Amino acid sequence: MKRKAFTMKLKSGFEAEYKIRHDKIWPELKEQHSRAGISDYSIFLDKETLTLFAVQKLSDDNTAAELPQNPILRKWWDYMADIMETHPDNAPVEVPLKEVFHME
């Protein structure tokens, strides 16, 4: 099992809306993540900087790198683009983080 962590940025004033949308996450999107080998996926918000910190577990045989081509994920990105910093194709701007410590 691998872990992946990254940050994203929320636009100002959309903290509550971000939570609402994720509380109603589409079942088909959750299914695609599971099929890709992603589990135990959490996103945390730093309210002061509007930085979103995401961490997920990836199976050793995961296909997460293929998800950006998935139509359901692309539709989710389009849905979220108005409240997050995104690239021109509506993919969220993600900054990968290097793990420097882990304790079980």
Buried (B, 14 or more C-beta within 10 A) or exposed (E): EEEBBBBBBBBEEBBEBBEEBEEEEEEBBEEBBEEBBBEEBEBEBEEEEBBBBBBBBBBEEBEBEEBEEBEBBBBBBEEBBEBBBBEEEBBBEBEEBEEEEEEE
